[in-house]
Amino acid sequence: MNSVVRYIMLGFAWVCFAAGCIGVFVPVLPTTPLLLLATFLFARYSPRLHAWIRSTTIYQKYVAAFKEAGGIPVATKVRILAVSYMVMLISAIAVQMVHVWVILGCVALFLLWLMVFRIPTISQDQVEEVRESAS
């Protein structure tokens, strides 16, 4: 494998990881897909970094259950929606422009659709099973 390509891909993996971490606090950035992409790139280009990312708290909290059990528990979905809607509400109040409200409304509806219809819901028991198998 060409070492230049390897370093470029590892750099991209770090960008995805950083953006995924920021996405925990910024509702527009998708945390789980970015961390999944970073994990994939680390697995392909650096086994050591792949092992490291899988051991991080952020991976365990936001990705492991989704990757292993195929969904997110209800409590996590509610927390994601609550934080996201609170940030969007603050943004809407701070920027009193109709087009911003329309965009935020569309993002809010998309996020709701994503959590309710697109991402499967798993039980807390499934999350615990994933955590136990990772230990």
Backbone as numpy.savetxt, mean C-alpha at the origin, in Angstrom:
# Nx Ny Nz CAx CAy CAz Cx Cy Cz
23.71 -11.11 -15.65 22.86 -9.94 -15.65 23.76 -8.69 -15.65
23.39 -7.75 -16.44 24.14 -6.50 -16.54 24.03 -5.73 -15.22
25.17 -5.36 -14.66 25.16 -4.69 -13.35 24.52 -3.30 -13.42
24.60 -2.63 -14.57 23.95 -1.32 -14.70 22.44 -1.47 -14.59
21.88 -2.46 -15.28 20.44 -2.71 -15.22 20.05 -3.07 -13.78
20.85 -3.88 -13.14 20.57 -4.29 -11.76 20.50 -3.07 -10.84
21.47 -2.16 -10.95 21.46 -0.98 -10.08 20.31 -0.04 -10.41
19.95 0.08 -11.67 18.80 0.91 -12.04 17.52 0.33 -11.44
17.36 -0.98 -11.56 16.16 -1.62 -11.03 16.11 -1.56 -9.50
17.26 -1.70 -8.86 17.29 -1.57 -7.40 16.97 -0.13 -6.99
17.44 0.84 -7.75 17.10 2.23 -7.49 15.60 2.47 -7.62
15.02 1.88 -8.66 13.57 1.99 -8.86 12.82 1.30 -7.71
13.33 0.17 -7.24 12.72 -0.54 -6.12 12.73 0.35 -4.87
13.84 1.04 -4.63 13.91 1.94 -3.47 12.92 3.10 -3.61
12.76 3.62 -4.82 11.78 4.69 -5.05 10.38 4.18 -4.75
10.06 2.97 -5.23 8.74 2.37 -4.95 8.54 2.16 -3.46
9.57 1.68 -2.78 9.48 1.46 -1.34 9.23 2.79 -0.61
9.99 3.82 -0.96 9.82 5.13 -0.32 8.43 5.70 -0.59
7.98 5.62 -1.84 6.64 6.12 -2.18 5.57 5.32 -1.45
5.77 4.02 -1.32 4.82 3.19 -0.58 4.75 3.59 0.89
5.89 3.91 1.47 5.91 4.37 2.87 5.19 5.70 3.01
5.41 6.60 2.07 4.72 7.89 2.08 3.22 7.66 1.89
2.88 6.66 1.08 1.48 6.35 0.82 0.69 5.93 2.04
1.38 5.53 3.10 0.69 5.22 4.35 -0.03 6.47 4.87
0.55 7.64 4.62 0.02 8.89 5.15 -0.70 9.74 4.10
-0.44 9.47 2.82 -1.04 10.26 1.74 -2.01 9.36 0.98
-3.30 9.66 1.03 -4.28 8.74 0.47 -4.19 8.53 -1.04
-3.59 9.43 -1.78 -3.54 9.29 -3.23 -2.50 8.25 -3.66
-1.47 8.05 -2.85 -0.43 7.07 -3.18 -0.85 5.68 -2.71
-0.85 4.71 -3.60 -1.28 3.36 -3.22 -0.16 2.58 -2.53
-0.24 2.43 -1.23 0.80 1.77 -0.44 1.07 0.34 -0.88
0.04 -0.49 -0.87 0.23 -1.92 -1.14 0.82 -2.20 -2.52
0.28 -1.64 -3.61 0.88 -1.94 -4.92 2.33 -1.49 -5.04
2.66 -0.35 -4.46 4.05 0.13 -4.53 4.98 -0.79 -3.74
4.54 -1.23 -2.58 5.37 -2.14 -1.79 5.48 -3.51 -2.45
4.41 -3.95 -3.11 4.47 -5.21 -3.85 5.48 -5.11 -5.00
5.46 -3.98 -5.72 6.41 -3.79 -6.81 7.84 -3.74 -6.27
8.06 -3.03 -5.18 9.39 -2.97 -4.58 9.84 -4.37 -4.16
8.93 -5.14 -3.57 9.26 -6.50 -3.15 9.63 -7.37 -4.34
8.86 -7.25 -5.42 9.15 -8.01 -6.64 10.53 -7.66 -7.19
10.81 -6.37 -7.26 12.11 -5.94 -7.80 13.26 -6.38 -6.90
13.08 -6.26 -5.59 14.12 -6.73 -4.68 14.33 -8.24 -4.83
13.24 -8.99 -4.98 13.35 -10.44 -5.13 14.13 -10.79 -6.40
13.91 -10.04 -7.43 14.56 -10.33 -8.72 16.02 -9.90 -8.76
16.34 -8.79 -8.08 17.67 -8.21 -8.23 18.53 -8.26 -6.97
17.95 -8.60 -5.80 18.75 -8.66 -4.59 18.05 -9.53 -3.53
18.45 -10.78 -3.42 17.83 -11.64 -2.40 17.96 -11.09 -0.98
19.07 -10.43 -0.70 19.28 -9.86 0.63 18.25 -8.76 0.91
18.03 -7.86 -0.06 17.05 -6.79 0.13 15.62 -7.34 0.14
15.39 -8.40 -0.60 14.07 -9.04 -0.58 13.77 -9.59 0.81
14.73 -10.25 1.41 14.55 -10.77 2.77 14.33 -9.62 3.75
15.07 -8.53 3.55 14.93 -7.37 4.44 13.54 -6.76 4.34
13.05 -6.51 3.11 11.76 -5.83 2.97 10.63 -6.69 3.55
10.74 -7.99 3.41 9.71 -8.88 3.96 9.71 -8.86 5.49
10.81 -8.46 6.09 10.88 -8.42 7.55 10.46 -7.08 8.13
10.24 -6.06 7.28 9.90 -4.74 7.79 8.47 -4.71 8.34
8.25 -3.83 9.28 6.93 -3.68 9.88 5.91 -3.22 8.85
6.30 -2.30 7.99 5.36 -1.76 6.99 4.91 -2.86 6.02
5.83 -3.74 5.64 5.46 -4.86 4.77 4.50 -5.78 5.50
4.83 -6.13 6.73 3.99 -7.04 7.50 2.59 -6.45 7.71
2.53 -5.15 7.93 1.25 -4.52 8.24 0.39 -4.31 6.99
1.00 -3.90 5.87 0.21 -3.49 4.72 0.22 -4.48 3.55
1.16 -5.39 3.50 1.28 -6.23 2.32 1.12 -7.72 2.61
1.69 -8.20 3.69 1.76 -9.65 3.93 0.39 -10.33 3.86
-0.59 -9.82 4.56 -1.92 -10.45 4.55 -2.54 -10.37 3.17
-2.36 -9.25 2.50 -2.91 -9.10 1.15 -2.26 -10.09 0.19
-0.96 -10.23 0.30 -0.24 -11.11 -0.61 -0.52 -12.59 -0.30
-0.52 -12.95 0.96 -0.67 -14.35 1.35 -2.13 -14.81 1.38
-3.02 -13.97 1.90 -4.42 -14.38 2.06 -5.34 -13.75 1.02
-4.82 -12.80 0.24 -5.59 -12.23 -0.86 -6.60 -11.16 -0.50
-6.45 -10.54 0.66 -7.40 -9.51 1.03 -6.94 -8.67 2.21
-7.84 -7.82 2.68 -7.56 -6.91 3.79 -8.69 -7.07 4.81
-8.37 -7.12 6.11 -9.44 -7.21 7.11 -10.29 -5.94 7.17
-11.52 -6.09 7.64 -12.46 -4.97 7.71 -11.90 -3.81 8.52
-11.29 -4.09 9.65 -10.76 -3.02 10.51 -9.72 -2.19 9.76
-8.88 -2.84 8.98 -7.87 -2.11 8.21 -8.52 -1.28 7.12
-9.52 -1.84 6.46 -10.24 -1.08 5.43 -10.89 0.17 6.02
-11.51 0.01 7.17 -12.16 1.15 7.83 -11.13 2.20 8.20
-9.98 1.76 8.72 -8.92 2.71 9.08 -8.40 3.44 7.84
-8.19 2.72 6.76 -7.73 3.35 5.51 -8.72 4.39 5.04
-10.01 4.03 5.03 -11.04 4.97 4.59 -11.13 6.18 5.52
-11.06 5.95 6.83 -11.19 7.05 7.79 -10.04 8.05 7.63
-8.82 7.55 7.57 -7.66 8.45 7.42 -7.72 9.16 6.08
-8.02 8.43 5.03 -8.07 9.02 3.70 -9.14 10.10 3.61
-10.32 9.81 4.12 -11.40 10.79 4.06 -11.12 12.00 4.93
-10.46 11.79 6.06 -10.11 12.92 6.93 -9.12 13.85 6.21
-8.10 13.27 5.57 -7.13 14.08 4.84 -7.80 14.80 3.67
-8.70 14.10 2.97 -9.41 14.74 1.85 -10.33 15.85 2.34
-10.97 15.66 3.48 -11.83 16.70 4.05 -11.01 17.94 4.40
-9.88 17.73 5.04 -8.99 18.86 5.37 -8.54 19.56 4.10
-8.21 18.80 3.07 -7.80 19.39 1.79 -8.95 20.20 1.18
-10.16 19.66 1.23 -11.31 20.35 0.66 -11.61 21.65 1.39
-11.44 21.64 2.69 -11.67 22.86 3.48 -10.57 23.89 3.20
-9.33 23.41 3.12 -8.20 24.32 2.89 -8.22 24.93 1.50
-8.61 24.15 0.50 -8.62 24.63 -0.89 -10.07 24.68 -1.33
-10.67 25.82 -1.19 -12.09 25.95 -1.49 -12.28 26.29 -2.96
-12.07 25.26 -3.80 -12.25 25.39 -5.24 -13.10 24.21 -5.71
-14.09 24.51 -6.52 -15.03 23.47 -6.95 -14.33 22.33 -7.68
-13.39 22.64 -8.55 -12.74 21.55 -9.30 -11.91 20.65 -8.38
-11.36 21.20 -7.31 -10.64 20.37 -6.33 -11.63 19.48 -5.60
-12.81 20.03 -5.27 -13.82 19.23 -4.60 -14.29 18.07 -5.49
-14.44 18.34 -6.78 -14.86 17.29 -7.71 -13.80 16.19 -7.78
-12.54 16.58 -7.87 -11.46 15.60 -7.91 -11.41 14.79 -6.62
-11.50 15.47 -5.49 -11.49 14.76 -4.20 -12.70 13.84 -4.07
-13.84 14.29 -4.55 -15.04 13.45 -4.52 -14.87 12.19 -5.37
-14.27 12.35 -6.55 -14.00 11.20 -7.42 -13.01 10.24 -6.75
-11.96 10.78 -6.14 -10.99 9.94 -5.44 -11.67 9.21 -4.27
-12.53 9.92 -3.55 -13.24 9.31 -2.42 -14.14 8.17 -2.89
-14.85 8.38 -3.97 -15.72 7.33 -4.50 -14.91 6.14 -5.02
-13.80 6.43 -5.69 -12.94 5.36 -6.19 -12.39 4.54 -5.02
-11.93 5.21 -3.99 -11.39 4.52 -2.82 -12.45 3.66 -2.15
-13.66 4.19 -2.05 -14.75 3.42 -1.47 -15.05 2.19 -2.33
-15.13 2.36 -3.64 -15.37 1.23 -4.55 -14.26 0.19 -4.40
-13.02 0.66 -4.33 -11.88 -0.23 -4.20 -11.98 -1.07 -2.93
-12.27 -0.42 -1.82 -12.33 -1.13 -0.53 -13.54 -2.04 -0.41
-14.67 -1.65 -0.97 -15.89 -2.43 -0.81 -16.01 -3.54 -1.85
-15.70 -3.23 -3.10 -15.98 -4.19 -4.17 -14.75 -4.85 -4.78
-13.64 -4.18 -4.81 -12.49 -4.71 -5.56 -11.53 -5.53 -4.70
-11.22 -5.05 -3.50 -10.27 -5.75 -2.62 -11.06 -6.67 -1.70
-10.79 -7.97 -1.76 -11.52 -8.91 -0.90 -11.28 -8.64 0.59
-12.29 -8.96 1.37 -12.19 -8.81 2.83 -11.84 -10.18 3.41
-10.86 -10.16 4.31 -10.46 -11.39 4.99 -10.70 -11.22 6.49
-10.74 -12.34 7.19 -10.97 -12.28 8.64 -9.65 -11.98 9.37
-9.79 -11.56 10.59 -8.61 -11.30 11.42 -7.86 -12.61 11.69
-8.58 -13.72 11.72 -7.93 -15.03 11.90 -6.97 -15.33 10.75
-7.37 -14.98 9.53 -6.50 -15.19 8.38 -5.23 -14.34 8.49
-5.37 -13.13 9.00 -4.23 -12.25 9.19 -3.27 -12.88 10.21
-3.83 -13.39 11.30 -3.00 -14.03 12.32 -2.29 -15.26 11.78
-2.96 -16.03 10.94 -2.33 -17.20 10.32 -1.13 -16.80 9.47
-1.30 -15.71 8.72 -0.20 -15.21 7.89 0.95 -14.78 8.77
0.66 -14.08 9.86 1.72 -13.62 10.76 2.45 -14.80 11.41
1.68 -15.81 11.79 2.29 -16.99 12.42 3.16 -17.75 11.44
2.71 -17.86 10.20 3.51 -18.59 9.20 4.76 -17.82 8.82
4.74 -16.48 8.98 5.91 -15.67 8.68 6.96 -15.76 9.79
6.53 -16.12 10.98 7.45 -16.19 12.12 8.30 -17.42 12.09
